[in-house]
Each structure stands twice: as C-alpha cells, then as structure tokens.
C-alpha cells in the first residue's frame, strides 16, 4: 500500500480500511478539514465521527491505484468498494500535508 505515500496518508488509509479509527484520526492535524459528499468536517473530533459514520454506512475500503506527489499536496486515486450504489467507484483523494500530518482532505470523483 505504500506506493510512495507519506506516512500520515499511509496511516489514514490503513486505519480507515481496518476500522482502526484512532490510527486514522491521528494522521490529521488538530485543526484539519475534510470535505466529502458536499459536507465539511473540521478538527479531529468531527473527522473521527465522519470516519465512523461513513464506515458504518458504507462498509468501504480503498485500494490505491495511483499517487501523485507535488510538494505538500498529494493526489491519490483509489478504487473504493462498499455497500453504496455504483460500488466499486474510483475516487480522488486530495491531501494537503501540514508538518507531516494531513491538514486538509477533499474527496471527489
């Protein structure tokens, strides 16, 4: 799964895929922002809740297909499988790193 991923992004995907939400949440800065499905989640507590709710709702996992590193910006294309219409689907994960942790994540098609 490494495929040249920065450590924080590896922890996010590993934790999300395995249901280890402590691990996934620890990959974010304390004031990080996640944008997913037209909703914005700010700070670790809200991000943790988002992780738990989306996992419960979709039972989703991501298989990384490609990674593009551009300074502090990391674009990941991932094949997401789960209990949602259109599964599996390829989604784009746009990360911005801040001090080695994830400061921002936007997920889209």
Secondary structure as the mmCIF struct_conf table of DSSP 4:
data_model
#
loop_
_struct_conf.conf_type_id
_struct_conf.id
_struct_conf.beg_label_comp_id
_struct_conf.beg_label_asym_id
_struct_conf.beg_label_seq_id
_struct_conf.end_label_comp_id
_struct_conf.end_label_asym_id
_struct_conf.end_label_seq_id
TURN_TY1_P TURN_TY1_P1 UNK A 3 UNK A 4
HELX_RH_AL_P HELX_RH_AL_P1 UNK A 7 UNK A 18
TURN_TY1_P TURN_TY1_P2 UNK A 19 UNK A 19
HELX_RH_AL_P HELX_RH_AL_P2 UNK A 21 UNK A 26
TURN_TY1_P TURN_TY1_P3 UNK A 27 UNK A 27
STRN STRN1 UNK A 28 UNK A 36
TURN_TY1_P TURN_TY1_P4 UNK A 37 UNK A 38
STRN STRN2 UNK A 39 UNK A 42
HELX_RH_AL_P HELX_RH_AL_P3 UNK A 43 UNK A 58
STRN STRN3 UNK A 61 UNK A 70
TURN_TY1_P TURN_TY1_P5 UNK A 71 UNK A 72
STRN STRN4 UNK A 73 UNK A 81
BEND BEND1 UNK A 82 UNK A 84
TURN_TY1_P TURN_TY1_P6 UNK A 85 UNK A 86
BEND BEND2 UNK A 88 UNK A 88
STRN STRN5 UNK A 89 UNK A 98
TURN_TY1_P TURN_TY1_P7 UNK A 99 UNK A 100
STRN STRN6 UNK A 101 UNK A 108
#
